[in-house]
């Protein structure tokens, strides 16, 4: 066994029974990194302390052996950010298909809809509220 394999084996043995990294820990590290960049950009020392505290908390979560509590925290984070994550993934789809479809919202209920580009002006009926309006694609 070479040196690299021994290091990997030792690290995996050390991490056995510990929680590890999850979405909440990654979000904490990302927020801490943003705070660190803001510290150097704006010169506000409070951001450095908050960034450091975020890194410490993320490391604490990763090395914790209380797996039930850490998974509950992660699930609460996922529940609170579900709407934001859905909006982001839908934005990526809309951006990827922007040349093929025109995206718009119903003027009454704000439901998102799409029309194939190049079909001209169409009479649209919203599936959600049954409001009828004209939309140009």
Buried (B, 14 or more C-beta within 10 A) or exposed (E): EEEEEEEEEEEEEEEEEBBEEBEBBEBBBEBBEEBBEBBEEEEEEEBBEBBBEBBEBBEEBBEBEEEEEBEEBBEEBBEEBEEEEEEEEEEEEEEEEEEEBBBBEBEEEEEEBBBEEEEEEEEBEBEEEEEEEEBEB
